């Protein structure tokens, strides 16, 4: 019997459904037993294939409502030889994300070359991973023995009420965490990504994403955005140490906001945000960025945004600032060409091109200008030096 009787002196009997009762009542603590992995067993001594099979069967039974959909994993290293499948509604909690033997670690066995945890329809599909949770775990991809492995955690279609928090994901061949499909929204809290081969977090989905308290260490970008859509990505209080860049936008038109936190360069130079392709809009507020020469570099041919010192109060790239008083007067700065309705302020090298068609009242500041050719005003369809 996987459900032992309570250890006390009260009479114990079973009701017609087979559930244990004490004096006609369901015993206290039964839920704690039901949410455990019994009768499924995982341990540091078991074979990786046995651990993986036990975890996946426990998840299947849990989400089929034969058991409460909560798995409480024991402390210690649990080796698996392939992906543990995350299904809709499952909640998986470890003992903690701390160092062993205190915490719980899912460890990819040598030669498995797989993702450690993935949603059931990765990398594409129709089912959303929602009403679910991952917490208090370490995930180790063991990339020296799995050079062709995947990311630590890969989820397609993260849906409503899905929580990912208090994780350490490290040593994976690709990214620590990887997301695709719609996000409703994507929320990470207090997670760390360390020493992963391609970077910390890859976002290839659409919809809002909030990364709160994300800590990264290692190569590649802390966050890579690679989507044809326009997700809204917010990094709140993030820390990136040694990454080549804090955020790398490979494609798409994301709205990126970085609030607080720090980005420490591995070597002097480089940029906090690198835009390779697409029309990303960037806002930086209160970021500490020692060692970086530029806040934004734009591979589309834009000037980007230089770093002034090692900390930024408020920095914008390709983003509009609008302020209005009671009369409705507004000023827009850095508005993309397709949205130019009101006067804008631009800066660049050389005199403003004649075909730079902006509304009258726009201003152009020439960085290499001499006396009488530094400040230009758009008047009557042409640029007039002042």
C-alpha positions as CSV (number, residue, x, y, z in Angstrom):
1,X,0.0,0.0,0.0
2,X,1.7,3.3,-1.1
3,X,-0.4,5.2,1.4
4,X,0.5,4.0,4.9
5,X,-1.8,4.5,7.8
6,X,-1.2,7.4,10.2
7,X,1.0,6.5,13.1
8,X,-1.2,7.2,16.1
9,X,-3.6,5.3,18.3
10,X,-6.8,6.4,16.8
11,X,-8.9,3.7,15.0
12,X,-8.3,3.6,11.2
13,X,-10.7,2.2,8.6
14,X,-11.5,2.7,4.9
15,X,-14.6,4.2,3.4
16,X,-16.1,2.4,0.3
17,X,-13.9,4.5,-2.0
18,X,-10.8,2.9,-0.4
19,X,-9.5,6.1,1.2
20,X,-8.2,5.9,4.8
21,X,-10.2,7.6,7.4
22,X,-9.9,8.4,11.1
23,X,-13.2,8.5,13.0
24,X,-15.1,9.0,9.8
25,X,-12.8,11.8,8.5
26,X,-10.0,12.0,5.9
27,X,-6.8,12.1,7.9
28,X,-4.8,15.2,8.2
29,X,-1.6,15.1,6.0
30,X,-3.0,12.8,3.3
31,X,-2.6,15.6,0.7
32,X,1.1,15.8,1.6
33,X,1.5,12.1,0.9
34,X,-0.5,12.3,-2.4
35,X,1.6,15.2,-3.7
36,X,4.8,13.2,-3.2
37,X,6.3,11.0,-5.8
38,X,5.3,7.8,-4.1
39,X,4.8,5.2,-5.5
40,X,7.2,6.6,-8.1
41,X,10.8,6.7,-6.8
42,X,13.7,8.9,-7.9
43,X,17.1,9.0,-6.3
44,X,20.8,9.7,-6.9
45,X,21.4,5.9,-7.0
46,X,18.7,5.1,-9.6
47,X,19.6,4.8,-13.3
48,X,18.9,8.0,-15.3
49,X,16.3,6.2,-17.5
50,X,14.4,5.0,-14.3
51,X,14.4,8.5,-12.9
52,X,13.1,10.0,-16.2
53,X,10.4,7.4,-16.5
54,X,9.3,7.9,-12.9
55,X,9.1,11.6,-13.3
56,X,7.2,11.5,-16.6
57,X,4.7,8.9,-15.3
58,X,4.1,10.9,-12.1
59,X,3.4,14.0,-14.2
60,X,1.0,12.1,-16.4
61,X,-0.9,10.7,-13.5
62,X,-1.0,14.1,-11.7
63,X,-2.4,16.0,-14.6
64,X,-4.9,13.2,-15.3
65,X,-6.3,14.1,-11.8
66,X,-5.5,10.7,-10.4
67,X,-3.3,12.8,-8.0
68,X,-3.0,16.5,-7.1
69,X,-0.9,18.1,-9.9
70,X,2.0,18.9,-7.6
71,X,5.4,17.1,-7.5
72,X,7.6,17.7,-4.6
73,X,11.1,16.5,-5.5
74,X,13.6,15.3,-2.8
75,X,16.9,17.0,-2.2
76,X,19.9,15.7,-4.1
77,X,21.0,15.2,-7.7
78,X,18.5,13.4,-9.9
79,X,20.1,12.2,-13.1
80,X,17.9,11.9,-16.2
81,X,18.8,10.6,-19.7
82,X,16.3,12.7,-21.7
83,X,13.6,15.4,-21.4
84,X,11.1,15.5,-18.5
85,X,7.9,16.5,-20.2
86,X,6.1,19.5,-18.7
87,X,2.3,19.2,-19.1
88,X,-0.5,21.7,-18.7
89,X,-1.3,22.3,-15.0
90,X,1.7,20.6,-13.5
91,X,3.5,22.2,-10.5
92,X,7.1,21.0,-9.8
93,X,8.9,22.1,-6.7
94,X,12.4,21.1,-5.6
95,X,13.8,21.3,-2.1
96,X,15.7,24.5,-3.1
97,X,17.9,25.9,-5.8
98,X,20.9,26.0,-3.4
99,X,24.1,24.0,-3.7
100,X,23.9,20.3,-3.2
101,X,23.2,18.4,-1.0
102,X,20.7,20.9,0.3
103,X,19.0,21.6,-3.0
104,X,17.3,19.6,-5.8
105,X,19.2,19.3,-9.1
106,X,18.0,17.7,-12.4
107,X,21.2,16.6,-14.1
108,X,21.5,15.5,-17.7
109,X,23.4,12.2,-17.9
110,X,26.5,11.8,-20.1
111,X,25.8,11.4,-23.8
112,X,22.1,12.2,-23.6
113,X,22.4,15.4,-25.7
114,X,18.8,16.5,-24.9
115,X,16.8,19.2,-23.3
116,X,16.4,18.6,-19.6
117,X,12.8,19.9,-19.2
118,X,10.5,20.7,-22.1
119,X,6.8,21.3,-22.8
120,X,4.9,18.5,-24.4
121,X,4.6,20.2,-27.8
122,X,8.1,21.7,-28.1
123,X,9.1,23.4,-30.3
124,X,5.7,24.1,-31.8
125,X,2.1,23.0,-31.2
126,X,-1.3,24.2,-30.1
127,X,-1.3,23.3,-26.3
128,X,-0.3,26.0,-23.9
129,X,1.7,25.4,-20.8
130,X,-0.6,27.2,-18.3
131,X,-1.8,27.0,-14.7
132,X,1.6,25.5,-14.0
133,X,4.8,26.1,-12.0
134,X,8.5,25.4,-11.8
135,X,10.2,26.5,-8.6
136,X,13.2,25.8,-6.3
137,X,15.2,23.7,-8.7
138,X,18.7,23.6,-10.2
139,X,18.9,22.3,-13.8
140,X,22.3,21.2,-15.0
141,X,22.8,20.4,-18.7
142,X,26.3,18.9,-18.2
143,X,27.4,20.3,-21.5
144,X,31.0,19.0,-21.4
145,X,29.5,15.5,-21.7
146,X,26.5,16.7,-23.9
147,X,28.1,19.0,-26.5
148,X,25.1,18.5,-28.8
149,X,22.5,19.0,-26.1
150,X,19.7,21.5,-26.0
151,X,18.6,24.2,-23.6
152,X,18.0,23.5,-19.9
153,X,14.3,24.4,-20.1
154,X,12.3,24.8,-23.3
155,X,8.6,25.8,-23.3
156,X,6.3,26.5,-26.2
157,X,3.2,28.6,-25.6
158,X,3.6,29.7,-22.0
159,X,0.0,30.5,-21.0
160,X,-1.9,32.2,-18.2
161,X,-1.0,31.6,-14.5
162,X,2.3,29.9,-15.4
163,X,5.0,30.6,-12.9
164,X,8.8,30.1,-13.3
165,X,10.7,31.2,-10.3
166,X,13.7,30.6,-8.0
167,X,15.6,28.4,-10.5
168,X,19.3,28.1,-11.3
169,X,19.8,26.8,-14.9
170,X,23.5,26.2,-15.8
171,X,25.9,24.4,-18.0
172,X,23.6,23.7,-20.9
173,X,24.8,23.4,-24.5
174,X,22.3,26.1,-25.8
175,X,20.5,28.5,-23.6
176,X,19.4,28.2,-20.0
177,X,15.8,28.9,-20.8
178,X,14.2,29.0,-24.2
179,X,10.6,30.1,-25.2
180,X,8.6,30.0,-28.4
181,X,5.0,30.7,-29.4
182,X,2.5,33.0,-27.8
183,X,3.2,34.4,-24.3
184,X,0.3,35.2,-22.0
185,X,2.6,36.5,-20.5
186,X,6.0,35.1,-19.9
187,X,7.1,35.7,-16.3
188,X,10.4,34.8,-14.7
189,X,11.2,35.7,-11.1
190,X,14.5,35.4,-9.3
191,X,16.1,33.0,-11.7
192,X,19.9,32.6,-12.5
193,X,21.4,31.4,-15.8
194,X,25.1,30.5,-15.6
195,X,27.7,29.3,-18.0
196,X,25.4,28.2,-20.8
197,X,26.8,27.7,-24.3
198,X,24.8,30.3,-26.3
199,X,23.5,32.6,-23.6
200,X,21.0,33.0,-20.8
201,X,17.4,33.3,-22.1
202,X,16.1,33.0,-25.7
203,X,12.7,34.6,-26.5
204,X,11.3,33.5,-29.8
205,X,7.7,34.1,-28.9
206,X,5.2,37.0,-29.1
207,X,3.5,38.8,-26.3
208,X,4.6,40.4,-23.1
209,X,7.6,39.1,-21.1
210,X,8.7,40.2,-17.6
211,X,12.1,39.0,-16.4
212,X,12.4,40.1,-12.8
213,X,15.6,39.6,-10.9
214,X,17.3,37.6,-13.7
215,X,21.0,37.0,-12.9
216,X,23.4,35.8,-15.6
217,X,27.0,34.9,-15.8
218,X,28.9,33.6,-18.8
219,X,29.2,33.9,-22.5
220,X,26.7,35.0,-25.2
221,X,23.9,37.5,-24.4
222,X,21.9,37.5,-21.2
223,X,18.8,37.7,-23.3
224,X,18.4,36.9,-27.0
225,X,15.3,38.1,-28.8
226,X,14.6,36.3,-32.1
227,X,11.0,36.7,-33.3
228,X,9.2,38.0,-36.3
229,X,6.7,39.7,-34.0
230,X,6.8,42.7,-31.6
231,X,7.0,41.3,-28.0
232,X,7.2,43.7,-25.1
233,X,10.2,42.6,-23.0
234,X,10.9,44.1,-19.6
235,X,14.1,43.4,-17.6
236,X,13.6,44.6,-14.1
237,X,16.6,44.6,-11.7
238,X,18.6,42.2,-14.0
239,X,22.3,41.4,-13.5
240,X,24.6,40.4,-16.4
241,X,28.2,39.6,-15.6
242,X,30.7,38.7,-18.3
243,X,28.1,38.4,-21.1
244,X,29.0,39.7,-24.5
245,X,25.9,41.9,-24.4
246,X,23.0,42.2,-22.1
247,X,20.3,41.9,-24.9
248,X,20.9,40.8,-28.5
249,X,18.0,41.5,-30.8
250,X,18.5,39.1,-33.8
251,X,15.2,40.1,-35.5
252,X,11.8,41.4,-34.9
253,X,10.4,44.7,-33.6
254,X,10.4,44.3,-29.8
255,X,9.7,47.0,-27.3
256,X,12.6,46.6,-24.8
257,X,12.7,48.2,-21.4
258,X,15.6,47.8,-19.0
259,X,14.9,49.2,-15.5
260,X,17.6,49.2,-12.9
261,X,20.2,46.4,-12.5
262,X,23.7,46.1,-13.8
263,X,25.6,44.9,-16.9
264,X,29.3,44.3,-16.3
265,X,31.4,43.8,-19.4
266,X,33.9,41.0,-19.7
267,X,36.4,43.4,-21.4
268,X,36.2,47.1,-22.1
269,X,34.1,47.9,-25.2
270,X,30.9,46.4,-26.6
271,X,27.3,47.4,-26.1
272,X,24.5,46.8,-23.7
273,X,22.0,46.2,-26.4
274,X,22.9,45.0,-29.9
275,X,20.3,45.2,-32.7
276,X,21.2,43.0,-35.6
277,X,18.0,43.2,-37.6
278,X,14.6,44.8,-37.1
279,X,13.2,47.9,-35.6
280,X,13.7,47.5,-31.8
281,X,12.7,50.3,-29.5
282,X,14.8,50.6,-26.4
283,X,14.3,52.4,-23.1
284,X,17.0,52.2,-20.3
285,X,16.3,53.6,-16.8
286,X,18.8,53.6,-14.0
287,X,21.2,50.9,-15.4
288,X,24.7,50.5,-14.1
289,X,26.9,49.4,-17.1
290,X,30.7,49.6,-16.3
291,X,32.9,48.6,-19.1
292,X,30.5,49.1,-22.0
293,X,31.3,51.8,-24.6
294,X,27.8,52.0,-26.1
295,X,24.3,51.5,-24.8
296,X,22.9,50.5,-28.2
297,X,24.5,49.4,-31.5
298,X,22.3,49.1,-34.5
299,X,23.3,46.8,-37.3
300,X,20.6,48.4,-39.6
301,X,22.9,51.4,-40.1
302,X,21.6,53.6,-37.3
303,X,23.9,55.7,-35.1
304,X,23.0,53.8,-32.0
305,X,23.5,55.3,-28.6
306,X,26.8,55.9,-26.9
307,X,27.4,55.3,-23.2
308,X,28.3,58.4,-21.1
309,X,30.1,57.0,-18.1
310,X,29.2,53.9,-16.3
311,X,25.6,54.6,-15.4
312,X,22.5,55.8,-17.2
313,X,19.7,57.8,-15.7
314,X,17.4,57.7,-18.7
315,X,18.3,56.6,-22.2
316,X,16.2,56.1,-25.3
317,X,16.7,54.6,-28.8
318,X,14.2,54.7,-31.5
319,X,11.5,55.5,-29.0
320,X,9.1,58.4,-28.7
321,X,8.8,60.8,-25.8
322,X,5.6,62.7,-25.6
323,X,4.7,65.4,-23.2
324,X,1.5,67.5,-23.3
325,X,0.2,70.4,-21.3
326,X,-3.4,71.7,-21.2
327,X,-3.2,73.0,-24.7
328,X,-2.3,69.6,-26.1
329,X,1.1,70.6,-27.4
330,X,3.4,67.6,-27.8
331,X,7.0,66.9,-28.7
332,X,8.3,63.6,-30.0
333,X,11.9,62.5,-29.9
334,X,13.4,59.6,-31.9
335,X,10.1,58.6,-33.6
336,X,10.5,56.0,-36.3
337,X,10.1,57.4,-39.9
338,X,6.7,55.8,-40.4
339,X,5.3,57.6,-37.4
340,X,6.6,61.1,-37.9
341,X,3.7,63.4,-37.3
342,X,5.1,66.1,-34.9
343,X,8.5,67.8,-35.0
344,X,11.4,65.7,-33.9
345,X,15.0,66.2,-32.7
346,X,17.8,64.3,-34.5
347,X,21.6,64.3,-34.3
348,X,24.2,63.0,-36.7
349,X,27.4,63.5,-38.7
350,X,27.4,65.9,-41.6
351,X,24.6,68.3,-42.6
352,X,21.1,66.9,-42.7
353,X,20.3,65.2,-46.0
354,X,17.9,67.1,-48.2
355,X,15.7,64.0,-48.5
356,X,15.4,63.8,-44.7
357,X,11.8,64.9,-44.9
358,X,10.5,65.8,-41.4
359,X,7.7,68.1,-40.3
360,X,8.4,71.8,-40.0
361,X,9.9,72.7,-36.6
362,X,12.1,69.7,-36.5
363,X,15.7,70.2,-35.2
364,X,18.9,68.6,-36.4
365,X,22.1,68.8,-34.3
366,X,25.3,68.2,-36.3
367,X,28.0,66.6,-34.2
368,X,30.9,67.7,-36.5
369,X,29.5,71.1,-37.3
370,X,31.4,74.4,-37.1
371,X,30.2,77.9,-36.3
372,X,27.0,78.5,-38.3
373,X,26.6,74.9,-39.3
374,X,25.8,73.0,-36.1
375,X,22.1,73.7,-35.5
376,X,19.5,73.3,-38.2
377,X,15.8,73.9,-38.2
378,X,13.2,72.5,-40.6
379,X,11.4,75.4,-42.2
380,X,9.1,75.3,-45.2
381,X,10.3,71.9,-46.4
382,X,14.1,72.6,-46.1
383,X,16.8,72.6,-43.5
384,X,18.0,76.0,-42.5
385,X,21.3,76.4,-40.5
386,X,21.2,78.8,-37.6
